[in-house]
Amino acid sequence: MDKNRIRTNTLRERKQAGEKIAALTAYDYPTARLLDEAGIEVILVGDSLANVVLGYDTTLPVTMEEMLHHTRAVTRGVQRALVVADMPFMSFQADPGDAIWNAGMFLKEAGAQAVKLEGAGPVLDTIAEMVAVGIPVMGHLGFTPQSSHRFGSQVIQAKTDEQAEQLLEDARALEAAGAFAVVLECVPAQVSRLVTEQLGIPTIGIGAGPHCDGQILVFHDLVGLTQGYHLRFVKQYANLADTIRDAVGNYVRDVRESSFPTPDHSFFMEQGEFQKFARSVRR
């Protein structure tokens, strides 16, 4: 067993030591490899795949087959980080037996070390059953994208005392069910701070302020590959969209002007062999 591998208990140790946890999404081998080499501790193969890679408006259409495909690619690129796979819409909500089977597929066939489920309440028993058979589960509260039709335009959650109490109750219930961590999305910073203080398991924030035990962002948002919108809670660390656009534009120009490829980018036969070939062609 690799002692340097990040595991679920590593995250709890980080929380106890007051050390922050850095997490990002990834959906393919080269990205996962780069994130792993850069020191990311948790890589989430998010169902945000639907939006940022497959072009859907919501996360709802992405399938188990697609999630398994991309999780396999990610795990092939990771040596150290904990890989968590998002369970897509309707892969866990209907039947607990099917949910356990689907979760097991992420571990057995795709190589993930854990799965993530949205919500609490109706899925708590399912989470407990998953944990009981050895499937580590990360929870997800606050704004849960799979419930976007229910939330409508109301993105920020737990804005009232009653809603905050419910969030804390749900977080405690997830911990009691055996979840090893919980994502808090689009939650007021004061609320996430109190929830974090009340839990023994780590909280991973996205749009939930600085007091969570860790932070996660969508990789494409972080590097500037998403276009047309800017989320308040995202800090953009690069603008790869412009870099890629410029690079491709330069390539198009070079091809059209015959300045690429040059001899430096070409292969050549030995002159004697070429002369023999040329004579045979010209006969």
C-alpha positions as a Markdown table, in Angstrom:
| # | Residue | x | y | z |
|---|---|---|---|---|
| 1 | Met | 0.0 | 0.0 | 0.0 |
| 2 | Asp | 1.4 | 3.4 | -1.0 |
| 3 | Lys | 1.9 | 5.4 | 2.2 |
| 4 | Asn | 1.8 | 8.7 | 0.2 |
| 5 | Arg | -1.7 | 8.0 | -1.3 |
| 6 | Ile | -4.4 | 10.3 | -0.1 |
| 7 | Arg | -7.2 | 8.3 | 1.5 |
| 8 | Thr | -10.5 | 9.1 | 3.2 |
| 9 | Asn | -8.9 | 8.9 | 6.7 |
| 10 | Thr | -6.2 | 11.3 | 5.4 |
| 11 | Leu | -8.8 | 14.0 | 5.0 |
| 12 | Arg | -10.1 | 13.6 | 8.6 |
| 13 | Glu | -6.5 | 13.8 | 9.8 |
| 14 | Arg | -6.1 | 17.1 | 7.8 |
| 15 | Lys | -9.1 | 18.5 | 9.5 |
| 16 | Gln | -7.9 | 17.5 | 12.9 |
| 17 | Ala | -4.5 | 19.1 | 12.2 |
| 18 | Gly | -6.1 | 22.3 | 10.9 |
| 19 | Glu | -4.6 | 21.7 | 7.4 |
| 20 | Lys | -6.7 | 22.8 | 4.4 |
| 21 | Ile | -7.6 | 20.3 | 1.7 |
| 22 | Ala | -7.3 | 21.3 | -2.0 |
| 23 | Ala | -9.7 | 19.6 | -4.5 |
| 24 | Leu | -10.5 | 20.1 | -8.1 |
| 25 | Thr | -12.6 | 18.3 | -10.8 |
| 26 | Ala | -11.1 | 16.4 | -13.7 |
| 27 | Tyr | -12.6 | 14.5 | -16.5 |
| 28 | Asp | -9.7 | 13.1 | -18.5 |
| 29 | Tyr | -6.2 | 11.4 | -18.2 |
| 30 | Pro | -3.9 | 14.4 | -19.1 |
| 31 | Thr | -5.7 | 16.8 | -16.8 |
| 32 | Ala | -5.9 | 14.3 | -13.9 |
| 33 | Arg | -2.2 | 13.6 | -14.3 |
| 34 | Leu | -1.3 | 17.3 | -14.2 |
| 35 | Leu | -3.5 | 18.0 | -11.1 |
| 36 | Asp | -2.0 | 15.0 | -9.3 |
| 37 | Glu | 1.5 | 16.2 | -10.1 |
| 38 | Ala | 0.7 | 19.7 | -8.9 |
| 39 | Gly | -0.4 | 18.4 | -5.4 |
| 40 | Ile | -4.2 | 18.3 | -5.6 |
| 41 | Glu | -5.4 | 16.0 | -2.8 |
| 42 | Val | -8.9 | 15.2 | -4.0 |
| 43 | Ile | -9.9 | 14.9 | -7.7 |
| 44 | Leu | -13.7 | 14.7 | -8.3 |
| 45 | Val | -14.9 | 13.3 | -11.5 |
| 46 | Gly | -17.9 | 15.5 | -11.3 |
| 47 | Asp | -21.2 | 15.2 | -13.1 |
| 48 | Ser | -20.4 | 18.8 | -14.1 |
| 49 | Leu | -18.9 | 16.7 | -17.0 |
| 50 | Ala | -22.3 | 17.3 | -18.5 |
| 51 | Asn | -21.8 | 21.0 | -18.6 |
| 52 | Val | -18.2 | 21.7 | -19.2 |
| 53 | Val | -17.2 | 18.8 | -21.4 |
| 54 | Leu | -20.4 | 17.4 | -23.1 |
| 55 | Gly | -22.2 | 20.7 | -23.6 |
| 56 | Tyr | -25.4 | 20.1 | -21.7 |
| 57 | Asp | -27.3 | 22.9 | -19.9 |
| 58 | Thr | -27.6 | 20.9 | -16.7 |
| 59 | Thr | -25.9 | 17.9 | -15.1 |
| 60 | Leu | -29.1 | 15.8 | -15.5 |
| 61 | Pro | -28.4 | 14.1 | -18.8 |
| 62 | Val | -25.0 | 12.6 | -18.0 |
| 63 | Thr | -25.2 | 8.8 | -17.8 |
| 64 | Met | -23.6 | 6.1 | -15.7 |
| 65 | Glu | -21.8 | 4.9 | -18.8 |
| 66 | Glu | -20.3 | 8.3 | -19.5 |
| 67 | Met | -19.3 | 8.8 | -15.9 |
| 68 | Leu | -17.6 | 5.4 | -15.8 |
| 69 | His | -15.8 | 6.1 | -19.0 |
| 70 | His | -14.4 | 9.4 | -17.8 |
| 71 | Thr | -13.6 | 8.1 | -14.3 |
| 72 | Arg | -11.5 | 5.3 | -15.9 |
| 73 | Ala | -9.5 | 8.0 | -17.8 |
| 74 | Val | -8.9 | 10.0 | -14.6 |
| 75 | Thr | -7.8 | 7.1 | -12.5 |
| 76 | Arg | -5.3 | 6.1 | -15.1 |
| 77 | Gly | -3.6 | 9.5 | -14.6 |
| 78 | Val | -3.5 | 9.6 | -10.8 |
| 79 | Gln | -0.9 | 8.2 | -8.5 |
| 80 | Arg | -1.5 | 10.1 | -5.2 |
| 81 | Ala | -4.8 | 12.0 | -5.1 |
| 82 | Leu | -8.1 | 10.5 | -3.8 |
| 83 | Val | -10.4 | 10.1 | -6.8 |
| 84 | Val | -14.1 | 10.6 | -6.0 |
| 85 | Ala | -16.7 | 9.8 | -8.7 |
| 86 | Asp | -20.0 | 11.7 | -8.8 |
| 87 | Met | -23.1 | 9.4 | -9.0 |
| 88 | Pro | -25.3 | 10.9 | -11.8 |
| 89 | Phe | -28.9 | 11.7 | -11.6 |
| 90 | Met | -31.2 | 8.6 | -11.0 |
| 91 | Ser | -28.2 | 6.3 | -10.4 |
| 92 | Phe | -28.9 | 6.3 | -6.6 |
| 93 | Gln | -32.3 | 7.8 | -5.9 |
| 94 | Ala | -34.7 | 5.0 | -6.9 |
| 95 | Asp | -33.6 | 1.7 | -5.5 |
| 96 | Pro | -30.9 | 1.1 | -2.8 |
| 97 | Gly | -29.8 | -2.1 | -4.3 |
| 98 | Asp | -29.3 | -0.5 | -7.7 |
| 99 | Ala | -27.5 | 2.4 | -6.0 |
| 100 | Ile | -25.1 | 0.1 | -4.3 |
| 101 | Trp | -24.4 | -1.7 | -7.5 |
| 102 | Asn | -23.8 | 1.5 | -9.4 |
| 103 | Ala | -21.5 | 2.9 | -6.7 |
| 104 | Gly | -19.6 | -0.4 | -6.7 |
| 105 | Met | -19.0 | -0.1 | -10.4 |
| 106 | Phe | -17.1 | 3.1 | -9.9 |
| 107 | Leu | -14.7 | 1.4 | -7.5 |
| 108 | Lys | -14.5 | -2.1 | -9.1 |
| 109 | Glu | -14.5 | -1.1 | -12.8 |
| 110 | Ala | -13.4 | 2.5 | -12.9 |
| 111 | Gly | -10.8 | 2.6 | -10.1 |
| 112 | Ala | -12.3 | 5.4 | -8.0 |
| 113 | Gln | -11.7 | 5.3 | -4.2 |
| 114 | Ala | -15.1 | 6.8 | -3.3 |
| 115 | Val | -18.4 | 8.2 | -4.7 |
| 116 | Lys | -20.3 | 11.4 | -4.0 |
| 117 | Leu | -24.1 | 11.6 | -3.6 |
| 118 | Glu | -26.2 | 14.8 | -3.5 |
| 119 | Gly | -28.7 | 15.4 | -0.7 |
| 120 | Ala | -29.7 | 13.8 | 2.6 |
| 121 | Gly | -33.1 | 12.7 | 3.9 |
| 122 | Pro | -34.3 | 10.0 | 1.5 |
| 123 | Val | -30.8 | 8.8 | 0.6 |
| 124 | Leu | -29.4 | 8.5 | 4.1 |
| 125 | Asp | -30.3 | 4.8 | 4.4 |
| 126 | Thr | -28.7 | 4.2 | 1.0 |
| 127 | Ile | -25.5 | 5.9 | 2.1 |
| 128 | Ala | -25.4 | 3.8 | 5.3 |
| 129 | Glu | -25.8 | 0.6 | 3.3 |
| 130 | Met | -23.0 | 1.7 | 0.9 |
| 131 | Val | -20.7 | 2.4 | 3.7 |
| 132 | Ala | -21.6 | -0.9 | 5.4 |
| 133 | Val | -20.4 | -2.8 | 2.3 |
| 134 | Gly | -17.2 | -0.9 | 2.0 |
| 135 | Ile | -18.0 | 2.0 | -0.4 |
| 136 | Pro | -16.7 | 5.3 | 0.9 |
| 137 | Val | -19.3 | 8.1 | 0.4 |
| 138 | Met | -18.9 | 11.9 | 0.2 |
| 139 | Gly | -22.0 | 13.9 | 0.8 |
| 140 | His | -23.2 | 17.1 | -0.9 |
| 141 | Leu | -25.4 | 19.8 | 0.6 |
| 142 | Gly | -26.5 | 23.3 | -0.1 |
| 143 | Phe | -27.1 | 23.9 | -3.8 |
| 144 | Thr | -27.2 | 20.5 | -5.4 |
| 145 | Pro | -27.2 | 20.8 | -9.2 |
| 146 | Gln | -29.2 | 17.6 | -9.7 |
| 147 | Ser | -32.1 | 19.4 | -8.0 |
| 148 | Ser | -31.7 | 22.5 | -10.2 |
| 149 | His | -35.3 | 22.3 | -11.5 |
| 150 | Arg | -36.6 | 22.4 | -7.9 |
| 151 | Phe | -34.3 | 25.3 | -6.8 |
| 152 | Gly | -35.1 | 27.3 | -9.9 |
| 153 | Ser | -33.1 | 30.6 | -9.8 |
| 154 | Gln | -32.5 | 30.3 | -6.1 |
| 155 | Val | -28.8 | 29.3 | -6.0 |
| 156 | Ile | -27.7 | 30.5 | -2.6 |
| 157 | Gln | -29.0 | 28.1 | 0.1 |
| 158 | Ala | -29.5 | 28.2 | 3.9 |
| 159 | Lys | -30.1 | 32.0 | 3.9 |
| 160 | Thr | -32.7 | 31.8 | 6.8 |
| 161 | Asp | -32.4 | 30.5 | 10.3 |
| 162 | Glu | -34.7 | 27.6 | 9.5 |
| 163 | Gln | -32.9 | 26.7 | 6.4 |
| 164 | Ala | -29.5 | 26.8 | 8.1 |
| 165 | Glu | -30.8 | 24.6 | 10.9 |
| 166 | Gln | -31.9 | 22.1 | 8.3 |
| 167 | Leu | -28.6 | 22.2 | 6.6 |
| 168 | Leu | -26.8 | 21.5 | 9.9 |
| 169 | Glu | -29.2 | 18.7 | 10.7 |
| 170 | Asp | -28.6 | 17.1 | 7.3 |
| 171 | Ala | -24.8 | 17.4 | 7.6 |
| 172 | Arg | -25.0 | 15.7 | 11.0 |
| 173 | Ala | -27.2 | 13.0 | 9.5 |
| 174 | Leu | -24.7 | 12.4 | 6.7 |
| 175 | Glu | -21.9 | 12.0 | 9.2 |
| 176 | Ala | -24.0 | 9.6 | 11.3 |
| 177 | Ala | -24.7 | 7.6 | 8.1 |
| 178 | Gly | -20.9 | 7.2 | 7.6 |
| 179 | Ala | -20.0 | 9.8 | 5.0 |
| 180 | Phe | -16.3 | 10.7 | 5.2 |
| 181 | Ala | -16.8 | 14.3 | 4.1 |
| 182 | Val | -19.4 | 16.7 | 2.8 |
| 183 | Val | -19.4 | 19.3 | 0.0 |
| 184 | Leu | -21.1 | 22.6 | 0.9 |
| 185 | Glu | -22.1 | 24.5 | -2.2 |
| 186 | Cys | -23.4 | 28.1 | -2.3 |
| 187 | Val | -23.9 | 28.4 | 1.4 |
| 188 | Pro | -23.4 | 31.6 | 3.4 |
| 189 | Ala | -19.9 | 31.7 | 4.9 |
| 190 | Gln | -21.2 | 32.1 | 8.5 |
| 191 | Val | -23.3 | 29.0 | 8.1 |
| 192 | Ser | -20.6 | 26.9 | 6.6 |
| 193 | Arg | -18.2 | 28.0 | 9.4 |
| 194 | Leu | -20.6 | 26.8 | 12.1 |
| 195 | Val | -21.4 | 23.6 | 10.3 |
| 196 | Thr | -17.7 | 22.9 | 9.9 |
| 197 | Glu | -17.1 | 23.4 | 13.6 |
| 198 | Gln | -19.9 | 21.0 | 14.5 |
| 199 | Leu | -18.8 | 18.1 | 12.3 |
| 200 | Gly | -16.0 | 15.6 | 12.9 |
| 201 | Ile | -15.8 | 15.0 | 9.1 |
| 202 | Pro | -14.2 | 17.5 | 6.7 |
| 203 | Thr | -16.3 | 20.0 | 4.8 |
| 204 | Ile | -15.3 | 20.9 | 1.3 |
| 205 | Gly | -16.6 | 24.3 | 0.2 |
| 206 | Ile | -17.5 | 25.7 | -3.2 |
| 207 | Gly | -19.0 | 29.1 | -2.9 |
| 208 | Ala | -19.2 | 28.5 | 0.9 |
| 209 | Gly | -16.6 | 30.9 | 2.2 |
| 210 | Pro | -13.1 | 30.4 | 3.6 |
| 211 | His | -13.9 | 28.5 | 6.8 |
| 212 | Cys | -14.5 | 25.0 | 5.3 |
| 213 | Asp | -11.9 | 22.4 | 5.8 |
| 214 | Gly | -11.1 | 22.4 | 2.1 |
| 215 | Gln | -12.1 | 24.0 | -1.2 |
| 216 | Ile | -13.1 | 22.6 | -4.6 |
| 217 | Leu | -13.6 | 24.3 | -8.0 |
| 218 | Val | -14.4 | 23.1 | -11.5 |
| 219 | Phe | -11.1 | 22.8 | -13.3 |
| 220 | His | -12.4 | 24.5 | -16.4 |
| 221 | Asp | -13.5 | 27.5 | -14.4 |
| 222 | Leu | -10.2 | 27.8 | -12.7 |
| 223 | Val | -8.2 | 27.9 | -15.9 |
| 224 | Gly | -10.6 | 30.0 | -17.9 |
| 225 | Leu | -11.9 | 27.5 | -20.3 |
| 226 | Thr | -15.6 | 28.1 | -19.5 |
| 227 | Gln | -17.0 | 31.0 | -21.6 |
| 228 | Gly | -20.0 | 33.3 | -21.3 |
| 229 | Tyr | -20.4 | 33.5 | -17.5 |
| 230 | His | -18.5 | 34.3 | -14.4 |
| 231 | Leu | -19.4 | 32.8 | -11.0 |
| 232 | Arg | -18.7 | 35.0 | -8.0 |
| 233 | Phe | -17.1 | 32.2 | -6.0 |
| 234 | Val | -14.6 | 31.3 | -8.8 |
| 235 | Lys | -11.1 | 32.7 | -8.8 |
| 236 | Gln | -9.6 | 32.3 | -12.3 |
| 237 | Tyr | -5.9 | 31.4 | -12.2 |
| 238 | Ala | -5.3 | 31.3 | -15.9 |
| 239 | Asn | -6.9 | 32.2 | -19.2 |
| 240 | Leu | -6.4 | 29.2 | -21.3 |
| 241 | Ala | -9.2 | 30.0 | -23.6 |
| 242 | Asp | -7.3 | 32.9 | -25.1 |
| 243 | Thr | -4.1 | 31.0 | -25.1 |
| 244 | Ile | -5.6 | 28.1 | -27.0 |
| 245 | Arg | -7.5 | 30.5 | -29.4 |
| 246 | Asp | -4.2 | 32.4 | -30.1 |
| 247 | Ala | -2.3 | 29.2 | -30.6 |
| 248 | Val | -4.8 | 27.7 | -33.1 |
| 249 | Gly | -5.1 | 31.0 | -34.9 |
| 250 | Asn | -1.3 | 31.1 | -35.4 |
| 251 | Tyr | -1.4 | 27.5 | -36.6 |
| 252 | Val | -4.1 | 28.3 | -39.1 |
| 253 | Arg | -2.1 | 31.3 | -40.4 |
| 254 | Asp | 1.1 | 29.2 | -40.7 |
| 255 | Val | -0.6 | 26.5 | -42.7 |
| 256 | Arg | -2.3 | 28.9 | -45.0 |
| 257 | Glu | 1.0 | 30.8 | -45.6 |
| 258 | Ser | 3.0 | 27.5 | -46.1 |
| 259 | Ser | 5.3 | 28.4 | -43.2 |
| 260 | Phe | 4.4 | 25.2 | -41.4 |
| 261 | Pro | 5.7 | 22.5 | -41.7 |
| 262 | Thr | 9.3 | 23.5 | -42.3 |
| 263 | Pro | 12.2 | 21.1 | -42.9 |
| 264 | Asp | 12.7 | 20.9 | -39.2 |
| 265 | His | 9.3 | 19.3 | -38.9 |
| 266 | Ser | 9.8 | 16.8 | -41.8 |
| 267 | Phe | 11.4 | 13.4 | -42.5 |
| 268 | Phe | 13.7 | 12.6 | -45.4 |
| 269 | Met | 14.9 | 9.5 | -47.2 |
| 270 | Glu | 18.6 | 9.0 | -47.8 |
| 271 | Gln | 19.4 | 10.8 | -51.0 |
| 272 | Gly | 20.6 | 7.7 | -52.9 |
| 273 | Glu | 17.4 | 5.8 | -52.0 |
| 274 | Phe | 15.3 | 8.8 | -53.1 |
| 275 | Gln | 17.1 | 9.0 | -56.4 |
| 276 | Lys | 16.4 | 5.3 | -57.1 |
| 277 | Phe | 12.7 | 5.9 | -56.2 |
| 278 | Ala | 12.5 | 9.0 | -58.3 |
| 279 | Arg | 14.0 | 7.3 | -61.4 |
| 280 | Ser | 11.5 | 4.4 | -61.1 |
| 281 | Val | 8.6 | 6.9 | -61.0 |
| 282 | Arg | 9.8 | 8.9 | -63.9 |
| 283 | Arg | 10.4 | 6.0 | -66.3 |
